[in-house]
Amino acid sequence: MDWIAVLIVGVFIAAGLGVAVGVMVARKQGEREGRGLRGEAEALLEEARKEAEILKKEAVLRAKEEIFEDKARVEKELEERKGEAAAAEKRLQQRELNLDKKEENIENRETRLSDREEQFQKRDGEVERRREEVEARAEEVTHHLERVSGMSAEEAKDELKEGLLSEARHEAAKSIRDIEEEAKKVADKKAKEIISLAIQRYAGEYTAEKTVTSVQLPSEEMKGRIIGREGRNIRAIEAATGIDLIVDDTPETVLLSGYNPVRREVARISLERLIADGRIHPARIEEVVAKVAKEIEQEIKDAGEQATFDVGVHGIHAEIVKILGRLKYRSSFAQNVLNHSLEVSFLCGIMAAELGLNVKQAKRAGLLHDIGKAVDHEVEGSHATIGADLARKFGEPKEIVHAIAAHHDDVKAETILAVLVQSADALSAARPGARREMLETYVKRLEDLERIANSFDGVAKSYAIQAGREIRIIVNNDRVSDDTAVLLSKDIARKVEKELSYPGQIRVTVIRETRAVEYAK
């Protein structure tokens, strides 16, 4: 209550100040009015004293009221704090009760755990005792068996293991042989059915076209006009088309020479139009070649789109469609590559349908498998690798890319789709009438086949048969064993693949026989 004391002191100070003020006022009044006014000053002083007394009483009353109010407030706060303290004490008592219960439960659990641990220790002792008895009994039985059998336990284990392994190997080999034979029978039968069905259902045309490399002239006089003064016309044609013109002694004929079949076709059509028009000079040559090149470009695009439409494959990148159309002017052994690609696509679709595979995916792979041939004269590498790179570049699925890359075993075929493309490609190229070649080339290929076969040690005779589709090799049985015959067939096949160029595939058969001859006398 320090502040109350301060307040009371303040009241007395105020009263004192009032008295002092009164005194000062009286003094000043007395000084002005003179000593004769002392009585009036005393009256004023008395009045000031009364006012100070009144102020003092009012201050004391206000102080008492504030003291009572503060006391009531403090008492109320004390009551509230006592209630809170009682509630907190009650909660603490409840927590103590809970902790006592938990402690009791924990003690009960510890007691039960101690009992169980004691039981487990007794059981462990019993188990250990029984285990020792069993081990002792087993050791006794083992010693008895060793004495009876005359061999140790390790020797018996080794003998038993060897017998089981030998029996298991024998059974496994027998099972593997049976499974392989059954699988080969079923696979061969099914493969023959699918291939024969595909061949029967697809009726392809016989090849009837050959890449044109010559242009017929109406007369010998036209050769001079094609050459032009000082050879300017022929140089203009070669510069515009990128194709060499060969004007020789062949009557009324000009030969076109170039690796790019599209450029050769542009040169052929341009030259025929120039001859028909009669106006042959450098400016006209450039104009005609430019116009023909645009026409051929549109024909290439149309041919690619028509091929995709015929097969029923959509969503192919426009650049691949254009490359596909260029195959219209590419031939292989006189077989048009675009027609060959269509055949492979249809055959793939037929075989995929028989096997329950994705027909559209198979047709797509078959159609695109030879797109590398459209640019194989411009890019290094095999046409299978080039085609796979093109397909990958223009967003074809990885299954299609792999089938293109593997259709000539440049990479190992890892999917059924790749094997289907290989089979369909071989069927389209090897069927009778699909391809043709010159007689001299054909005879030379047969001679080369026999020459390659005869170059290997142990070969007695060799015969190229079935129009060069197969070569049969007879070996000396005293120099070539059965195992060596298998390796010999592989080596000859690899050398044929490396040295010869041929359509389809060639079968290499090595024959080894042993004859026993005796005479009855």
Secondary structure, DSSP 4 states (H G I P E B T S, - for coil): -HHHHHHHHHHHHHHHHHHHHHHHHHHHHHHHH-GGGHHHHHHHHHHHHHHHHHHHHHHHHHHHHHHHHHHHHHHHHHHHHHHHHHHHHHHHHHHHHHHHHHHHHHHHHHHHHHHHHHHHHHHHHHHHHHHHHHHHHHHHHHHHHHHHHSS-HHHHHHHHHHHHHHHHHHHHHHHHHHHHHHHHHHHHHHHHHHHHHHHHH--PPPP------EEE-S-THHHHHHH-GGGHHHHHHHHHH--EEE--SSTTEEEEE-S-HHHHHHHHHHHHHHHHH---SHHHHHHHHHHHHHHHHHHHHHHHHHHHHHHT-----HHHHHHHHHGGG-EETTEEHHHHHHHHHHHHHHHHHHHT--HHHHHHHHHHTTGGGGSTTTSSS-HHHHHHHHHHHTT--HHHHHHHHHTTTSS---SHHHHHHHHHHHHHHHSTTS----HHHHHHHHHHHHHHHHTSTTEEEEEEEGGGTEEEEEE-TTT--HHHHHHHHHHHHHHHHHH---SS--EEEEE----------
